[in-house]
């Protein structure tokens, strides 16, 4: 285990393989060349990690664990690890119930006092407190989306939960109900109060939701109809106003595709979304005055089923996890156009499901 020097960064990878793989990896990332080097593997405390996220100060790593029982209680788990500042090593702290089945997404409040978890299997979102030590407490809020199902024919599948920068409102991509569910968030207690929902097109399948760095715009990627939606955001009321909806696919593509991950470039100039099937990253230019998008191109991910990708904090690099080909690849980002260039550097990880840089 080595301490990064120069332009080196640390990157964690979740390996989703039903407990048969090494589960969590630490990679060293070369910020000059894009080269990846596996460093250490961790297995303690976690079985089948689907999603990982660090706190804002790089002290802790939180892991959504797809298990059927958490310490004797039916449902998934969320695990917490302390990060060694010198080496990046992980020390297992504790786990708590995710308050639902198939936890698939974790958000962290701006002050680091709470994490938010989306449970795909049961359509529940939960808020768990984070102690100063990094240990997770039992959930202080659980919101079931079943009550929003209307006629009851659709089953809820929460796929993300994201707080706005002011820690006032939380937004959950609800794939099963074709909604983005909005809740008021009490930053003092962690309580959630459902306050409305934006209705997507039937069959769209809202998945990941994210904000523009300026806080005035937000974006949604729809898994099932391969589209992205741009919104204007009112931070005072939590209201979303749809600006446009665009396809993530090139003209003429007729194969099966499922969208997955979504990220805004740190500059605020570009939006990226992953296509599983077309096996590409869709690149959109953002009009920073209006929030509207223009499709700028696609870049092949060099592998199969890109479930997750990340941009490094400088915006110079992208790393893509191809779940079904067991590979991660690095790409250089053009700061002027947003275009991606494959570096040829790769890492081999069984079923990589999620990536995060140590921030």
Secondary structure, 3 states (H helix, E strand, C coil): CCCCCCCEEEEEEEECCCCCCCCEEEEEEECCCCCEEEEEEECCCCCCEEEEEECCCCCEEEEEECCCEECCEECCEEEEEEECCCCCCEEEEEEEECCCCCEEEEEECCCCCEEEEEECCCCEEEEEEECCCCCEEEEEEEEEHHHHCCCCCCCCCEEEEEECCCCCEEEEEECCCCEEEEEEECCCCCCEEEEEEEECCCCCCEEEEEECCCCCEEEEEECCCCEEEEEEEECCCCEEEEEEEEECCCCCCCCCCEEEEEEECCCCCEEEEEEECCCEEEEEEECCCCCCEEEEEEEECCCCCEEEEEECCCCCEEEEEEHHHCEEEEEEECCCCCCEEEEEEEEECCCEEEEEECC
